[in-house]
Amino acid sequence: MSIAESSSVRALGVACCSAITELTGSPTVGLYLLDGLEPELVYSRHVAEGLLDNYRAGFWKHDPVLDCIMTRGRAVDGETVIGPQQWRHSPSFEMLHEWGFAYNMGGPLWCGQKIVGVLFTATTDTNAPYTMRSRQRMEMLCRAGSLALTNMTNAGAVDAHRAATGVREPAATLSLPPRSADVAIRVCRGQTNKEIAREMGISDQTVKEHVANLCRRFGVHNRTELAACLLSPGARQ
């Protein structure tokens, strides 16, 4: 019910994280909205930084779980899609394993007859692949999430979220590493370190280090000067 009654994208992510932990035993969650064909990460918790960077960099284009979700319209897990014998030799497993995970699972979020989002989770337990019961629970969570997204879409909350987070990426961030660019963009939006850490699923200290490195890179003294520098038309790259 907490998922179905979510009235904002962030509230939906928080509710999904709590429910996934309780029902599947995994605290890891990634909530994506589909903007055209490219998934837009809107909430994540307990996800390795590098995994998000790898996925954003283009792995999603070849993700068999995402492909299966989009074509079958139901919750699936990577091992079942690829096959138990082939799973540990697959690019999907290799990427997950690099960042401490063993298995992944995802499901669709619908609005009417269209898939508008995807919910992912993963587990670090190498001895506990996802089962049919796990997939059924994920399907239940996604149905509740679909109801919430439908209500939010009708109320304009999804458009409001995109408007609030849709600041055009400053040109100066294009030459930055993906994670640094993500922090820089959020600094330009006026978000605090805690807000950035919570949204990106990283620690406050990691955010502080990114901001300090960015300040040194652009020759400024604080985050206010950093935002002004990044947003200026002649920002250095």
C-alpha positions as CSV (number, residue, x, y, z in Angstrom):
1,M,0.0,0.0,0.0
2,S,2.9,2.4,0.7
3,I,4.0,1.9,-2.9
4,A,0.6,2.3,-4.4
5,E,-0.1,5.5,-2.4
6,S,3.2,7.2,-3.3
7,S,2.6,10.7,-4.5
8,S,6.1,11.6,-5.7
9,V,8.8,9.9,-7.6
10,R,11.1,10.0,-4.7
11,A,8.5,8.6,-2.3
12,L,7.9,5.8,-4.8
13,G,11.6,5.0,-4.8
14,V,11.8,5.0,-0.9
15,A,8.7,2.8,-0.7
16,C,10.0,0.3,-3.3
17,C,13.3,0.1,-1.5
18,S,11.6,-0.8,1.8
19,A,9.3,-3.3,0.2
20,I,12.0,-5.0,-1.9
21,T,14.1,-5.4,1.3
22,E,11.3,-7.0,3.1
23,L,9.9,-9.2,0.4
24,T,13.1,-10.3,-1.4
25,G,15.8,-9.9,1.3
26,S,17.8,-7.5,-0.9
27,P,18.2,-3.8,0.0
28,T,19.4,-2.8,-3.5
29,V,17.0,-0.9,-5.8
30,G,17.2,1.1,-8.9
31,L,14.1,2.9,-10.2
32,Y,14.1,4.1,-13.8
33,L,11.7,6.1,-15.9
34,L,11.7,5.7,-19.6
35,D,12.3,8.9,-21.5
36,G,12.0,7.8,-25.1
37,L,14.1,4.6,-25.3
38,E,16.7,5.5,-22.7
39,P,16.1,4.6,-19.0
40,E,16.4,7.7,-16.7
41,L,17.6,6.8,-13.2
42,V,15.4,8.6,-10.7
43,Y,16.1,6.7,-7.5
44,S,18.7,4.2,-6.3
45,R,19.9,2.8,-3.0
46,H,22.7,0.4,-2.1
47,V,24.0,0.3,-5.6
48,A,27.7,0.3,-6.4
49,E,28.8,3.6,-8.0
50,G,30.6,1.9,-10.8
51,L,27.7,-0.2,-11.7
52,L,25.5,2.8,-12.3
53,D,28.2,4.4,-14.4
54,N,28.6,1.3,-16.5
55,Y,24.9,1.0,-17.0
56,R,24.5,4.6,-17.9
57,A,27.4,4.4,-20.3
58,G,25.5,2.1,-22.6
59,F,25.2,-1.4,-21.0
60,W,21.4,-0.9,-20.9
61,K,21.4,-1.1,-24.7
62,H,22.5,-4.8,-24.4
63,D,20.8,-5.7,-21.1
64,P,18.9,-9.0,-21.6
65,V,16.8,-8.4,-18.5
66,L,15.7,-5.0,-19.7
67,D,15.0,-6.4,-23.2
68,C,12.9,-9.2,-21.7
69,I,11.0,-6.8,-19.5
70,M,10.2,-4.6,-22.5
71,T,9.1,-7.5,-24.7
72,R,7.3,-9.7,-22.2
73,G,6.0,-7.1,-19.9
74,R,6.7,-9.0,-16.7
75,A,9.2,-9.4,-13.9
76,V,12.3,-11.5,-14.8
77,D,15.7,-12.3,-13.4
78,G,19.0,-12.5,-15.2
79,E,19.8,-16.1,-14.5
80,T,16.5,-17.3,-15.8
81,V,16.6,-15.2,-18.9
82,I,20.2,-16.2,-19.8
83,G,20.1,-19.7,-18.4
84,P,21.6,-21.2,-15.2
85,Q,24.5,-22.8,-17.1
86,Q,25.4,-19.7,-19.1
87,W,24.8,-17.1,-16.4
88,R,28.2,-17.0,-14.8
89,H,29.9,-16.7,-18.2
90,S,27.6,-13.8,-19.3
91,P,28.5,-10.1,-19.6
92,S,25.6,-9.3,-17.2
93,F,27.1,-11.5,-14.5
94,E,30.6,-10.1,-15.1
95,M,29.4,-6.6,-14.7
96,L,27.4,-7.4,-11.6
97,H,30.2,-9.4,-10.1
98,E,32.7,-6.6,-10.6
99,W,30.6,-4.5,-8.3
100,G,29.8,-7.1,-5.7
101,F,26.5,-8.6,-6.9
102,A,25.6,-12.1,-8.0
103,Y,22.1,-12.0,-9.4
104,N,19.7,-9.3,-10.7
105,M,16.0,-9.0,-11.2
106,G,13.7,-6.4,-12.7
107,G,10.1,-5.6,-13.6
108,P,8.0,-3.2,-15.6
109,L,6.0,-0.2,-14.4
110,W,3.0,0.5,-16.5
111,C,0.8,3.5,-17.2
112,G,-2.2,2.3,-19.2
113,Q,-0.9,0.0,-21.9
114,K,2.6,1.5,-22.0
115,I,5.7,0.6,-19.9
116,V,6.9,3.9,-18.5
117,G,9.4,2.7,-15.9
118,V,11.5,-0.2,-14.7
119,L,12.3,-1.4,-11.2
120,F,15.6,-3.3,-10.7
121,T,17.1,-5.1,-7.7
122,A,20.2,-7.2,-7.2
123,T,21.6,-9.5,-4.5
124,T,25.2,-10.1,-3.2
125,D,24.3,-13.6,-2.0
126,T,26.0,-16.0,-4.4
127,N,24.0,-18.9,-2.9
128,A,20.6,-17.4,-3.3
129,P,19.5,-17.0,-7.0
130,Y,16.1,-15.4,-7.5
131,T,13.2,-18.0,-7.5
132,M,9.7,-18.0,-9.0
133,R,8.4,-16.8,-5.7
134,S,10.9,-13.8,-5.8
135,R,9.7,-13.0,-9.3
136,Q,6.0,-13.2,-8.2
137,R,6.8,-10.8,-5.3
138,M,8.6,-8.4,-7.7
139,E,5.6,-8.6,-10.0
140,M,3.3,-7.6,-7.1
141,L,5.6,-4.6,-6.2
142,C,5.6,-3.5,-9.9
143,R,1.8,-3.6,-10.0
144,A,1.6,-1.3,-7.0
145,G,4.3,0.9,-8.5
146,S,2.3,1.1,-11.8
147,L,-0.7,2.3,-9.9
148,A,1.3,5.0,-8.2
149,L,2.9,6.1,-11.4
150,T,-0.4,6.2,-13.2
151,N,-1.9,8.4,-10.5
152,M,1.2,10.6,-10.4
153,T,1.1,11.0,-14.2
154,N,-2.6,12.0,-14.1
155,A,-1.9,14.5,-11.3
156,G,1.1,16.0,-13.2
157,A,3.6,14.8,-10.6
158,V,5.8,13.0,-13.1
159,D,6.0,16.0,-15.3
160,A,6.8,18.2,-12.3
161,H,9.6,15.9,-11.3
162,R,11.1,16.0,-14.8
163,A,10.8,19.8,-14.9
164,A,12.5,20.1,-11.5
165,T,15.4,17.8,-12.4
166,G,15.6,18.6,-16.1
167,V,18.2,21.3,-15.9
168,R,20.2,21.2,-19.1
169,E,23.6,19.7,-18.5
170,P,26.2,22.5,-18.4
171,A,28.6,22.2,-21.3
172,A,31.5,22.2,-18.9
173,T,30.4,18.9,-17.5
174,L,30.6,17.0,-20.8
175,S,34.4,16.4,-20.4
176,L,34.0,15.1,-16.8
177,P,34.0,11.5,-15.7
178,P,30.3,10.3,-15.4
179,R,30.2,10.3,-11.6
180,S,31.8,13.7,-11.3
181,A,29.5,15.1,-14.0
182,D,26.5,13.8,-12.0
183,V,27.7,15.6,-8.9
184,A,28.4,18.8,-10.9
185,I,24.9,18.8,-12.4
186,R,23.3,18.4,-9.0
187,V,25.5,21.2,-7.6
188,C,24.2,23.4,-10.4
189,R,20.6,22.5,-9.3
190,G,21.4,23.8,-5.8
191,Q,21.2,20.5,-4.0
192,T,23.0,20.0,-0.7
193,N,25.7,17.3,-0.2
194,K,23.2,15.2,1.7
195,E,20.6,15.5,-1.0
196,I,23.2,14.6,-3.6
197,A,24.4,11.6,-1.6
198,R,20.9,10.3,-1.0
199,E,19.9,10.7,-4.6
200,M,23.1,9.1,-6.0
201,G,23.3,6.4,-3.3
202,I,26.8,7.4,-2.2
203,S,28.2,8.8,1.1
204,D,28.3,12.5,2.1
205,Q,32.1,12.2,2.3
206,T,32.3,11.0,-1.3
207,V,30.2,13.9,-2.5
208,K,32.4,16.3,-0.6
209,E,35.5,14.8,-2.3
210,H,33.8,15.2,-5.7
211,V,33.0,18.8,-5.0
212,A,36.5,19.6,-3.7
213,N,38.0,18.0,-6.9
214,L,35.7,19.9,-9.1
215,C,36.6,23.2,-7.3
216,R,40.3,22.5,-7.9
217,R,39.6,21.6,-11.5
218,F,37.8,24.8,-12.3
219,G,39.9,27.0,-10.1
220,V,37.1,28.1,-7.7
221,H,36.8,28.3,-3.9
222,N,33.4,27.0,-3.1
223,R,30.3,25.3,-4.5
224,T,28.6,28.7,-5.2
225,E,31.5,29.7,-7.4
226,L,31.6,26.3,-8.9
227,A,27.9,26.4,-9.9
228,A,28.4,29.9,-11.4
229,C,31.4,28.8,-13.3
230,L,29.7,25.7,-14.7
231,L,26.6,27.6,-15.7
232,S,28.5,30.4,-17.4
233,P,28.5,30.4,-21.2
234,G,32.3,30.5,-21.4
235,A,32.9,27.8,-18.8
236,R,36.3,26.1,-19.2
237,Q,36.2,22.4,-20.0
